[in-house]
Amino acid sequence: MTTFDPATLRYDANGLIPCIAQEEESGEVLMMAWMTAEAVAKTLETGRVTYWSRSRQAFWVKGETSGHVQDLVDLRVDCDRDCLLAIVHQTGPACHTNRRVCFYTSVRDGTEVELMAPEE
């Protein structure tokens, strides 16, 4: 075993790495967001998934304001060390549109099809 250091990951020119969130129980792909090395460290330290908001230029602890938290089960690094997979327990919808997942639009025969409505 090797001690993990977030600095060993391959970040883009802005210091960001994509992180895909997947629900542990269902295997559902919930969302994709960005992390910095510090967000990775905070996630591992707290067990609450922490992203970097590019629009706000600030840390974003998933569910901090909405209550739709992501509790970390496992954090996985891909073979090129330039993408992460967060296996999580998701409470409530993962998407800011109040849908279970962010990937709710399908492209079928050149047409966009909405696969799910927002939760009430």
C-alpha positions in Angstrom: 0.0 0.0 0.0 1.1 3.5 -0.8 0.0 6.6 1.2 -2.3 8.7 -0.9 -1.3 12.3 -1.7 -3.8 14.5 -3.7 -0.8 16.3 -5.3 0.0 13.1 -7.2 -3.1 13.5 -9.3 -3.1 15.0 -12.7 -5.0 18.3 -12.6 -5.7 20.5 -15.6 -4.2 24.0 -16.2 -6.7 25.5 -13.7 -5.8 23.0 -11.0 -9.0 21.0 -11.5 -9.8 17.3 -11.8 -13.2 15.9 -12.9 -15.0 13.8 -10.3 -17.9 11.5 -11.2 -20.3 10.7 -8.4 -22.0 7.3 -8.4 -24.6 6.0 -6.0 -23.2 2.9 -4.2 -26.4 0.9 -3.9 -27.8 1.4 -7.4 -24.7 2.0 -9.4 -26.4 5.1 -10.8 -24.2 7.8 -12.2 -25.4 10.9 -10.4 -23.3 13.8 -11.6 -19.9 15.2 -12.6 -18.2 18.1 -10.9 -14.7 19.5 -10.4 -12.3 19.2 -7.5 -9.0 20.9 -6.5 -6.3 19.1 -4.5 -7.7 20.8 -1.4 -11.3 19.6 -2.2 -10.0 16.1 -2.5 -8.2 16.4 0.8 -11.4 17.9 2.5 -13.5 15.1 1.0 -11.2 12.4 2.5 -10.9 14.2 5.8 -14.6 14.8 6.4 -16.3 12.0 4.5 -18.6 14.7 2.8 -18.0 15.2 -0.9 -16.5 18.6 -1.5 -16.3 20.1 -5.0 -14.9 23.3 -6.4 -17.5 25.6 -7.9 -16.0 27.3 -11.0 -18.8 29.8 -11.1 -18.5 30.9 -7.4 -14.8 30.2 -7.2 -15.3 28.5 -3.9 -15.6 25.1 -2.2 -19.0 23.5 -2.4 -19.8 20.8 0.1 -22.5 18.8 -1.7 -25.8 19.3 0.2 -24.5 22.0 2.5 -27.5 24.3 1.7 -30.0 21.9 0.0 -29.6 19.0 2.5 -29.0 16.7 -0.5 -25.7 15.4 0.8 -23.2 13.0 -0.6 -21.5 10.8 2.0 -18.3 9.3 0.7 -18.1 5.5 0.6 -15.0 5.2 -1.6 -12.8 7.5 -3.7 -11.3 5.9 -6.8 -8.5 7.2 -9.1 -8.5 6.2 -12.8 -5.6 4.7 -14.5 -4.2 8.0 -15.9 -4.8 9.7 -12.5 -6.7 12.5 -14.2 -10.3 11.6 -13.2 -11.9 10.5 -9.9 -14.9 8.4 -9.1 -16.7 9.1 -5.8 -18.8 6.2 -4.7 -21.4 7.9 -2.4 -24.6 7.5 -0.4 -26.8 10.3 -1.9 -29.5 11.8 0.2 -32.2 13.4 -2.0 -31.7 14.6 -5.6 -28.1 15.0 -6.9 -28.9 17.6 -9.5 -29.5 21.3 -8.7 -32.6 21.0 -10.9 -34.1 18.7 -8.2 -33.7 15.6 -10.4 -32.2 12.4 -9.0 -29.3 12.7 -11.5 -27.8 15.4 -13.7 -27.9 13.1 -16.8 -31.6 13.4 -17.3 -31.5 14.3 -21.0 -31.0 11.7 -23.8 -30.2 12.4 -27.4 -32.2 10.0 -29.5 -32.3 10.2 -33.3 -31.1 13.8 -33.1 -33.8 14.8 -30.6 -33.4 15.6 -26.9 -35.6 13.6 -24.7 -36.2 14.4 -21.0 -35.9 11.1 -19.1 -37.1 12.4 -15.7 -39.0 15.3 -14.2 -37.8 17.2 -11.1 -38.7 15.6 -7.8 -41.4 17.3 -5.8 
